[in-house]
Amino acid sequence: MLKLRRKTGERIVVIPPDSGPVRVTVIEADRGVVWIGFEADGETEIYREEIYRRILAERAADERPAP
């Protein structure tokens, strides 16, 4: 895990293979809560982890053979 300290308005750029860059911007940080903005091309999917896990579970369930 890469752990970085950023100030409000500063960005992190992630360049995944076979895709354009994903820009992550710290919008606001206050009392332990951080608002983060993401910019990416229209093809890139960005999820909160709990939503992504649900999607993976649903995909796995769809792949199971019917009884």
N, C-alpha and C positions, 0 to 999 in steps of 0.2 A: 504494500500500500504506500502510495506517495502522499505525504502529509505536507500541506503548504499553508502558510499564513498569508492571507490577502487582505487588503484594505477595501473599503467600499469603493466600487467603480473599477477595481482591478480585475483582470481577466486571466483565465487559464485556457489554453487552446489544446484540444485533443484531436489528433489526426489518426483516425482508424484506417486500417488497410482497406483499399477499394472504396473509399468514400471521401467526401470533402471534410474539412475541419469542423469540429464542434467547439464553439466558443462558450465558455462558462464564465459568467460575470457575477461578482458579489454585488447585489443590489442594496442590501441593508443588513446590518448585524446589530442586534440589540438584546441584551440580557439573555444570552445563550441561544437566541433564535437567529438563524441566518436565512435571508431570502436570496435565492440564487436564480439567475436567468440563464437559459440555454438558447443558443442560436446554431442552427444546422440546416443543411439542405432539406428539401421537402421529402426526400427518400429516407432520411434517418429517423428511426424511432427512438424516443427517449421516454423512459418510464421511471417512476418511483420503484424501489426494489420490491415492495410488497405487491404491487400490481404486476410486475414482471414475473414474480414467482407464481401468481395466480394464472397468468397466461401459459406458463410452462406446464403447470399442473393440468390445465384444460386441454392443452395439446397432447399431453401424455395419455389422458383419459380417452381422447378421440382416437388414439392409435391402438388402444386395447381391443382385442377381438371380442365380438359379441358372444355372450354365453349360449 
